[in-house]
Amino acid sequence: MDIEQQQADVIEQFVKQVGVLEGASLAGLLIEATSHPSLFAFSEILSVSNLSTLEGTQYSSSLDLLRLFAYGTWADYKSNAGRLPALLPDQVRKLKQLSVLTLAEDNKVLPYDKLMQELDVSNVRELEDFLINECMYSGIVRGKLDQLRRCFEVQFAAGRDLRPEQVNGMIETLANWLSLSDNLLHSIQDKIRWADTMSDVDKKHRKEIEDKVEDLKKTIKADLDLRGHEEILFSDSGGLLEYEEDRVRSKRYLSPTYIFLQLNLDKI
């Protein structure tokens, strides 16, 4: 099972549970969701209306933490740690994984120094172990560790949840893409119609040439048959035969058949 399908199944399970729990049980479920090793998207859980029951209660910080896991990073947590619940080790690892995804959204070459700063990692060995064991093995990113250049070259990174303010921009981007796709499709269809038209013209021209060639063949054959018949009629008389040969030879230069042949070949 690929990571997308596995995550979809996990999300479905949590959405169902969030819809029926409340209070401490609901807050505990959010801790479980933000600790789950296969869950990296939280917007569908956030959209469950039952979560609003936590607002204004002692468990409201659990809802804030869920929002942080949906849109924030490890650095964001450190900046707001005073008003958020303390994190379990699994949650710390998850938030750092999500932070790598956020960095990979804008840059496909991530310097080691930047990663160590964002993830609170003290050395390259620890950073590379985290990228390999917690990110690449989990399937959320693919890439190449370049120790010489001290960077991580990202080839693939799973997408994170869209922030509410990003939705309109994404809709606009998709609408522009759809418009460009439609224009490209119309252009391709026009070229196909043009190619079909040119093919029909070419076929018509070829047919005209073939018809002319056939007419020429028939004319030449008729002329040859006529000359052969005349030569047979005069073959019994030597004088007449010589006369006929001279007559035919002279006619050959002025024969309408050859004139017709020459004119039509020039047209072709």
C-alpha positions, 0 to 999 in steps of 0.5 A: 500500500502506498503512502497516499492510500495508507494516509487516506485510511488513517485520516478516515478513521480519525475523522470518524472518531473526532465526530463522536468524541468530546472533552478530554477524550477528543483532546487525547485523540488529537494527541494520538493523531499528531503522533501517528507515524503515517499521518502527515495531513490534518486539514480533513480532521480540522474540518470536522465541526465537532472540534469547535466544542474545544474552543474556550475550554481547557482543551483549546490548546490541543486544537491550536496544536493540531492547527500547528501540525497542519500548517506550522513547523518546529520553529513555530512551535518553539516560538509559541511553546508557552501556550501550547501543550508539551510535545511527546517524542513522537510529536517532536519527530513528526513536527520536524518531518513536517518542517522538512516538507515545508522547506522542500516546498520552496527549495529543491536544494536544502543546505545542511546548515539551514536544515540543522538550524531549523531542526535543532540538529547539532551535527551532520551525522545526526542530520543525515540519519534523520533525513534517511531514517525518518524522512526518506524511509517513511516515503515523505521525501526522496532525494540525494545526500551530497556530503561534498556540497553539504546539502540535500537535493530533493527529488520528491516531497509530499505536499502539506495542508494548504493554509486557508489564505492559500486556497484562493491562490491555488484555485487561481493557479488551477484555473489558469492551468485549465485555461492554458490546457483548453487553449492548447487543446484547441490549437492541437485540434485546429492543426489536426483539422488543417492536416486532414484538409491538406491530406484531402487536397493531396489525395485529390491532386494525386487522383488527378495525376493518376487519371491523366496518366491513365488517359495518356496510356490509353492514347498512346496504346491506341496510337500504337495499335493504329500504326501497327494496323497500318503497317500490316495493311501495306506489308505485301508491297515493298514500295507501299511499305517504304512509303508507309514507313516514311509517312508514319515517320513523318507523322510521328513528329507531328502526331497529335498523340505526342503533342497531347502527351507533351502538353499533359506531362508539362502540366503534371 
